[in-house]
Amino acid sequence: MAKRTKSSDRWLQRQRKDYFVRQAQQGGHISRANYKLEQIDQRYRIIRPNQRVLELGAAPGGWTHYLESKLRGGMLIAIDPLPITSGQDTYVIEGMAGEEAVDQEIAEILDGAKLDLVLSDMAPNISGIRTVDQARAMDLADMCLDYCQRWLRRGGALTIKSFQGEGLDEWVATLRKSFVKVNVTKPKASRSASREVFVVAQGFDD
Ligand SMILES: C[S@@+](CC[C@H](N)C(=O)[O-])C[C@H]1O[C@@H](n2cnc3c(N)ncnc32)[C@H](O)[C@@H]1O
């Protein structure tokens, strides 16, 4: 059995205490991530039946599970290089968003149709160097905006996880040029100590 360090002990204690992790386990959901999306959705009403949704950074599938329960008949394309637990109607692409082959698959699935919502819970590979990690997070944000420019319908929405730090305010200002309403929010299920925030942009106007 692997040896436990003090820091892994601390992590375990935090996990045990964490209300949302307990809720997720008791409720049979895949992760606390589920609650973050649910809380964002309750506040901004971004997910509706029959929408076409692109979900970036979907593994292990907490958001996917929530989306499937809300879309009922819509189209969900879920992307991640790691395995995603999903229902049979969800299009799963195993790969990295931004790779040409992945983009091609998205285009083939959409077959000329436009998306109602682009969602991203992607997290960059953490180097531990704050400026590097923040720059990587902002690169992911740029990629999401690029996807909107290619495939989001007029009036559609974008919701992404990002991190407070260098570049976020400028990026949000850029977003305001393409969306009618932009909010930066932190759902209760997101740990207060984390720099994680969610940007909810609605009313795409290309
Ligand atoms: C916080 S997890 C997502 C959790 C998920 N929303 C859930 O509810 O289960 C972040 C994910 O982003 C993925 N990721 C990072 N970069 C990515 C990329 N370029 N394309 C697709 N997925 C990516 C990682 O593999 C990881 O699984």
The ligand as an ORCA input file, in Angstrom:
! r2SCAN-3c Opt
* xyz 0 1
  C     -11.636     19.644    -13.148
  S     -11.552     18.387    -14.344
  C     -13.164     18.393    -15.012
  C     -14.208     17.820    -14.098
  C     -15.536     17.612    -14.807
  N     -16.173     18.870    -15.155
  C     -16.510     16.824    -13.960
  O     -17.531     17.379    -13.550
  O     -16.287     15.630    -13.745
  C     -10.598     19.137    -15.591
  C     -10.413     18.300    -16.831
  O      -9.905     19.136    -17.866
  C      -9.250     18.259    -18.769
  N      -8.502     19.052    -19.752
  C      -7.426     19.851    -19.580
  N      -7.027     20.361    -20.757
  C      -7.885     19.888    -21.699
  C      -8.017     20.056    -23.110
  N      -7.179     20.831    -23.824
  N      -9.032     19.425    -23.734
  C      -9.889     18.648    -23.066
  N      -9.815     18.439    -21.738
  C      -8.832     19.052    -21.062
  C      -8.441     17.367    -17.850
  O      -8.060     16.169    -18.499
  C      -9.429     17.149    -16.694
  O     -10.099     15.917    -16.833
*
